Amino acid sequence: MSDGLVSNVSLILGVAGAAASKGPQYVRLAGLAGWIAGAFSMAAGEYVSMKAQSELLERELEIERREIRRHPHGEQRELAAIYRSRGVEATTADELAKEMMRDPELALETHAREELGIDPSELGSPVGAAISSFIAFSVGAVIPLVPWFFAKGSAAVIASVVLGAIAAVLVGAALARFTGRSWIKSALRQLIIAAMAAGVTFAVGSAVGVSTG
């Protein structure tokens, strides 16, 4: 959502700085293009990233499954060594490892968790990640675009700035809930980042618009 908000408010204000006087249709077109292109780009990137990650983890699991089948005693010793390295008494570690290795699937899950640090049942969904990314980006990108369907010129610019600022503050405050940090600091940081990006592109758009007549 932050990506969609910052990128599209910057694009919208940049185009507004250059062409707002010629009609809001140019800004609407740019905003719509930025929204759709950005959302699909984010979704595609997230899908490829998650797909590559899940394929890599699946490969690691297959290697581990093959090792458990071919060298069960070696894998049992390896698991026991992991337990001992975590402070488990040697005899107990050996018993735990022996018990885990009785069931191949349980052994695979245990090795995946203890050795690879992954949960075989939660490798992530590339499609789900892509859809979530598309929706989140779209929400952020649409906010500063809405005024340009109902207003034009300075009124639309001001409305975009106000809505973008409010959204940036809300995004920063929401992030603070997950990080446990001050919501004021988080909100201000998000607002400053969005303001800097939008300010620079608006200035560039204004300069280009003037220079091109």
N, C-alpha and C positions, 0 to 999 in steps of 0.2 A: 504493500500500500504506500509506503514511504517512497519507493522508487517511482511508482506511478504518479504520485502527487508532485514530487520535485521535478521530474523530467517533463511532465506535461504543463505544469504551471510555468516553467521556464520557457518551454516552446511557445505556449500561448502568448505570454507577455513579450517574448522576442518578436513574434510575428506582429503582435499588436503595436509594438513600438515602430515597426516599419510600415505597416499597412492598415492600421485601424481607421485612418481617415478615409480610406478608399472603400470601406464597407466591412461589416462583421463577417461576411461570408468567407473571406480569406482566413480569418482567425479560426472560424468554425472548422473549415477544411483542414487546417494545420492541426488543430486540436484533435479532431476525429482521426486523422492519419497517425498522429503521435500515440493516441490511445490504442488503436487497433494494432499498429505495428509493434508498439512496445509490449502490449499484452501477449501477442503471439510469440514475440521474441523471448520474453521471460518464460512463457510456458514451454517453448521448445528447449530453451537452455536448461530449465529445471528437469524436463523429461530426460534429456540426454545425460545430464549429470546423475540423476537417480538411477537410470537404466545401467549406466556404466558401473556405478557403485554396487548395485544389486548383482550384476553379472560377475564382478570381481569377488564379492562375498560368496556367491554361489560356487565359484571356482574354488575358493579356499575351503569351503565346506566339502566339496567333492574330493579334494585332495585329502582332507582329514578323514572322510568316510573310507577312502581307499586305504589309508594308513592303518585305521582301526581294524579293517578286514584282513590286511596282510600281516601286520605286525602288532597284534593285540597286546603282547607282553611288554613290548617297548613303549607303547602308548600308555599302558598302565603305570609303568615306572615314571614316565614323563608327568602323568597326572599327579602321582604321589609326590614327586619333586615339587610341583607347583604348590600343593597343600603344605608341604614342609617349609617352603620359602615364605609362606604366610603365617607361620608360627604354630602350625598343627604338629603335635607330637608324632614322631616317626611311625610308630606302630599304628596309631589311629589314621595317619595319612595313608599308609599302605592298605588298611582295611577299607577306608572310604574309596580309594581308587579301584580296589578289587570289586567292591559292590557296584560302583558305577559302570564298570566294564561288562557286567553280566548282560545288560541290555544294549545292543548296538546303537539304537536310536538315543537312549539315555546317555550313552557314552559320547555320541556325537554332540548332543546338546551340551553336555558338561564340558567337553573339550572346546567347543565353540565359545562358551561363556568364559571359561577360565583361561584359555590359551589365546583365543582370538579377540575376546572382549565383545562378542556379538550375540544376539538372540536369533537363532535360526528361523523363528516364527515371525520375526519383525524386521525383515530386510528392507521394508519401505515399498511404496507403490509409486512407480514412475507416472502413471496416468493420474493418480490422485494428487500427486505433487504438482503436476502440470496444471490441472484444473484449479487447484487452490491458488497457484501463482497467478494464473490468468485472472481469476476473480479479484484477488487482492490488488493487483496492479490496476485493474479496470476501475475499482472503487476509488482509488487515489487519483487516477487520471481524469475521471468524469467530473469531480468536484469543481475544479477551476474552469471547466468548459461550460458548465450549465448556464452562467450568466449570458453567454454569447448567443443563446437561443432566444433571449428575451430583451436584450439591450444591446447597445453599441457604443462606440467611442469611449470617452472617459468613464461613463457610468459602468460599462462592462468591465473595463480595466480595474476600476476600484472594487467592484464586486468580486472579480477573480482574486484580487489581492487579499481581500477580507476573508473570503471563503478558504483560500489557500492557507492563510495564517491560522485560522481557526482549526482547520484540519491538521496542520503541522503540530499545533499545540496538543491536540487530542491524541495524535499518534505518539508524540513524545511522552505524554502522560500514561498512555497505555503500555508503552515499553517499560516505563518505570515500575509498573506492577509486576513485571516478570523479573526485572533485575534487582528490585528491592532498593533502588536508589531514589534520591529526591525527585519527585515528579516535576517540581519547578525547574530544576536544573536540566532534566531530560527534555522537558517541553521547550525550554529556551534554546537548548542546543539544536533541537529539530527545527525550531522556528528560524534560527540564525542560518542554518544550512540552506533551508528553502529560500530564505530572503536573499542570501548571497547569490545563489544560482539564478534566481529570477531577476534580481537586479542587474547582474552582468549581462544576461541575454536581452533584457529590455534595453539596456544601454547600447548594446551592439546593434539590435534591431533598429533603434532610433537613428543611430549613426549611419547605418546602411540605407535606411529609408530616405534620409536627407540627402545623402551623397548620390543616390540614384535618381533623385528628382521625383 
